[in-house]
Amino acid sequence: MTLLAAGAPPARRKQIVIVGGGFAGIAAARALKRADADIILIDRRNHHIFQPLLYQVATAVLAPSEIAAPIRQLAYEQKNVTVMLAEVTGVYLNSRSIEASCPGTGIRRLQFDYLIVATGMRPSYFGHDEFAKYAPGLKTLSDAENIRAKILGAYELADTTDDDNERVRQMTFVLVGAGPTGVELAASMAQLATVTLRGQFRRIDPAESSILLVEGGKRILPTFADRLAAKAARRLGKLGVKILTGVKVEKVDANGVVADGTRIPSATVLWTAGVAPSPLVKLLGAKTDRAGRVAVGPCMDVEGASGVFVVGDASSVASDDGRPVPGVAQAAIQQGRYVGRLIARQLKGRAPKRPFRYVDKGSMSVVGKNFAILETRHLRMSGFITWFIWVFVHLMALPQLQNRLRVQRQWFWSYFTGQRSSRLIPEAPSGGIREPTVERISAS
Ligand SMILES: Cc1cc2nc3c(=O)[nH]c(=O)nc-3n(C[C@H](O)[C@H](O)[C@H](O)COP(=O)(O)OP(=O)(O)OC[C@H]3O[C@@H](n4cnc5c(N)ncnc54)[C@H](O)[C@@H]3O)c2cc1C
């Protein structure tokens, strides 16, 4: 039996601060379930977003609440976790503390023994931040809702204008960037135009819309094998999406884009081209890669800062074959879980874990109804069966049972009727609408 010296203070429980309630942050918290520590999980939003289905919110298939879950709800059964709604604005490694800006109550300073930074990425305009005003990126629920309002609003404006050029501008949609998000969004927009909106307007035919997918690189889906990307491109072509590869967007403004010196008039330009890490990681003062992500050590640790880790999209680490671990949900979950378990072991005084090893379960991209592509180390697949696998994998990966049930019901409805249940424009569409003119009719 160990006797405490009289008056000796009880040992303080270790404090673990996790910044970010995305895939990596939630996985880290869950891996610390049995840890004898106090965990503070901080996010500037009160909800976790299942980002792979954001494009379906942007194209009216799903409602925001179907792909998101309150972080508190995800953590409520785990008694050692306290959730805090706040934006972390400062990291002080010397005093082992962070500064958090809490809505309504101001700035708070919190001490940590361990810090896990899981703050993800944000859209990057490659030095042209002025494009952001006209070409929204897709990262948050409000981005998705704004994009949905922009797309649906464009059809409304096209239907009411008497100006032929303006009608064409409203019905021209430009997506910049042909990675998985650009491809999925373009295919879903094409099906919205040709199936969901068919016959719903009296003056325009939405099927005559131009959906342009503009890519600076040589081909779409650069992270997939040539053969799969070519199949996806053919599929997009069949859906009516026009692909422009090797084309650089030089300017984006209120009237559209200028690409390779040619102006393309468009009322809806969407940015799916690049990402940059959240600004918080800069405060760590750590070594970064070219994209600005923290170049972490083999245990996802920050060099020279013991007990500080960066996981998920904000980190840069190589996998076994020397290639960088991709910025995908699977990698974020594995890294978060790894660091959670590593800290749990340290708290028990057990030997450190082996370095992080990424298990690549493959990548998928869906191209409209009934078609998806799948690539793993040993397998390449495309078509209907792959699409079915995509449906299953995404349903199972949603954060809660209620999300799964609701998404399943919406997909079922949409699959058989072609209809989409979230075709709401919260406010009157703007951008292109002129000041109302009041016609005075004089009584004779
Ligand atoms: C539109 C889209 C589609 C995608 N599709 C796929 C797909 O099909 N398959 C796939 O595997 N991956 C996909 N991804 C990538 C995947 O979503 C990311 O790899 C994953 O979300 C990374 O997880 P994370 O925890 O690092 O970051 P995130 O999930 O982005 O979470 C970061 C969290 O940190 C919070 N945060 C940021 N800064 C602060 C701060 N200063 N203070 C407090 N909180 C902060 C944010 O609010 C957020 O909740 C997609 C991404 C997007 C945007």
The ligand as an SDF file (V2000), in Angstrom:
LIG
                    3D

 53 58  0  0  0  0  0  0  0  0999 V2000
  -16.2480   18.5400  -50.3250 C   0  0  0  0  0  0  0  0  0  0  0  0
  -15.3140   17.4880  -49.7870 C   0  0  0  0  0  0  0  0  0  0  0  0
  -15.4700   16.1630  -50.2090 C   0  0  0  0  0  0  0  0  0  0  0  0
  -14.6400   15.1700  -49.7050 C   0  0  0  0  0  0  0  0  0  0  0  0
  -14.8230   13.8850  -50.1270 N   0  0  0  0  0  0  0  0  0  0  0  0
  -14.0990   12.9000  -49.5830 C   0  0  0  0  0  0  0  0  0  0  0  0
  -14.3370   11.5360  -49.9160 C   0  0  0  0  0  0  0  0  0  0  0  0
  -15.2060   11.2400  -50.7330 O   0  0  0  0  0  0  0  0  0  0  0  0
  -13.5730   10.5740  -49.3180 N   0  0  0  0  0  0  0  0  0  0  0  0
  -12.6080   10.8970  -48.4040 C   0  0  0  0  0  0  0  0  0  0  0  0
  -11.9660   10.0030  -47.8530 O   0  0  0  0  0  0  0  0  0  0  0  0
  -12.3250   12.1620  -48.0800 N   0  0  0  0  0  0  0  0  0  0  0  0
  -13.0540   13.1790  -48.6490 C   0  0  0  0  0  0  0  0  0  0  0  0
  -12.7910   14.4750  -48.3040 N   0  0  0  0  0  0  0  0  0  0  0  0
  -11.6550   14.7700  -47.4330 C   0  0  0  0  0  0  0  0  0  0  0  0
  -12.0110   14.5100  -45.9810 C   0  0  0  0  0  0  0  0  0  0  0  0
  -13.2470   15.1110  -45.6740 O   0  0  0  0  0  0  0  0  0  0  0  0
  -10.8810   15.0700  -45.1390 C   0  0  0  0  0  0  0  0  0  0  0  0
   -9.7140   14.3620  -45.4450 O   0  0  0  0  0  0  0  0  0  0  0  0
  -11.1970   14.9580  -43.6500 C   0  0  0  0  0  0  0  0  0  0  0  0
  -12.3370   15.7000  -43.3270 O   0  0  0  0  0  0  0  0  0  0  0  0
  -10.0120   15.4240  -42.8240 C   0  0  0  0  0  0  0  0  0  0  0  0
  -10.3490   15.3140  -41.4760 O   0  0  0  0  0  0  0  0  0  0  0  0
   -9.7280   16.3160  -40.3940 P   0  0  0  0  0  0  0  0  0  0  0  0
  -10.2400   15.8420  -39.0830 O   0  0  0  0  0  0  0  0  0  0  0  0
   -8.2840   16.4580  -40.6050 O   0  0  0  0  0  0  0  0  0  0  0  0
  -10.3600   17.7310  -40.7630 O   0  0  0  0  0  0  0  0  0  0  0  0
  -11.8710   18.1910  -40.8010 P   0  0  0  0  0  0  0  0  0  0  0  0
  -12.7840   17.0390  -40.9500 O   0  0  0  0  0  0  0  0  0  0  0  0
  -11.9310   19.2560  -41.8290 O   0  0  0  0  0  0  0  0  0  0  0  0
  -12.1280   18.8150  -39.3650 O   0  0  0  0  0  0  0  0  0  0  0  0
  -11.4280   19.9430  -38.9110 C   0  0  0  0  0  0  0  0  0  0  0  0
  -12.2280   20.5440  -37.7780 C   0  0  0  0  0  0  0  0  0  0  0  0
  -11.4250   21.5190  -37.1420 O   0  0  0  0  0  0  0  0  0  0  0  0
  -12.2180   22.6420  -36.8200 C   0  0  0  0  0  0  0  0  0  0  0  0
  -11.3340   23.7980  -36.7050 N   0  0  0  0  0  0  0  0  0  0  0  0
  -10.5090   24.3040  -37.6520 C   0  0  0  0  0  0  0  0  0  0  0  0
   -9.8120   25.3230  -37.1640 N   0  0  0  0  0  0  0  0  0  0  0  0
  -10.2160   25.5010  -35.8760 C   0  0  0  0  0  0  0  0  0  0  0  0
   -9.8600   26.4040  -34.8530 C   0  0  0  0  0  0  0  0  0  0  0  0
   -8.9320   27.3490  -35.0210 N   0  0  0  0  0  0  0  0  0  0  0  0
  -10.4810   26.2920  -33.6530 N   0  0  0  0  0  0  0  0  0  0  0  0
  -11.4310   25.3450  -33.4420 C   0  0  0  0  0  0  0  0  0  0  0  0
  -11.7890   24.4630  -34.3900 N   0  0  0  0  0  0  0  0  0  0  0  0
  -11.1840   24.5230  -35.5760 C   0  0  0  0  0  0  0  0  0  0  0  0
  -13.2220   22.7220  -37.9710 C   0  0  0  0  0  0  0  0  0  0  0  0
  -14.3790   23.4360  -37.5840 O   0  0  0  0  0  0  0  0  0  0  0  0
  -13.4880   21.2520  -38.2460 C   0  0  0  0  0  0  0  0  0  0  0  0
  -14.5950   20.7560  -37.5260 O   0  0  0  0  0  0  0  0  0  0  0  0
  -13.6190   15.4970  -48.7900 C   0  0  0  0  0  0  0  0  0  0  0  0
  -13.4510   16.8330  -48.3830 C   0  0  0  0  0  0  0  0  0  0  0  0
  -14.2970   17.8060  -48.8620 C   0  0  0  0  0  0  0  0  0  0  0  0
  -14.1260   19.2340  -48.4070 C   0  0  0  0  0  0  0  0  0  0  0  0
  1  2  1  0
  2  3  1  0
  2 52  2  0
  3  4  2  0
  4  5  1  0
  4 50  1  0
  5  6  2  0
  6  7  1  0
  6 13  1  0
  7  8  2  0
  7  9  1  0
  9 10  1  0
 10 11  2  0
 10 12  1  0
 12 13  2  0
 13 14  1  0
 14 15  1  0
 14 50  1  0
 15 16  1  0
 16 17  1  0
 16 18  1  0
 18 19  1  0
 18 20  1  0
 20 21  1  0
 20 22  1  0
 22 23  1  0
 23 24  1  0
 24 25  2  0
 24 26  1  0
 24 27  1  0
 27 28  1  0
 28 29  2  0
 28 30  1  0
 28 31  1  0
 31 32  1  0
 32 33  1  0
 33 34  1  0
 33 48  1  0
 34 35  1  0
 35 36  1  0
 35 46  1  0
 36 37  1  0
 36 45  1  0
 37 38  2  0
 38 39  1  0
 39 40  1  0
 39 45  2  0
 40 41  1  0
 40 42  2  0
 42 43  1  0
 43 44  2  0
 44 45  1  0
 46 47  1  0
 46 48  1  0
 48 49  1  0
 50 51  2  0
 51 52  1  0
 52 53  1  0
M  END
$$$$
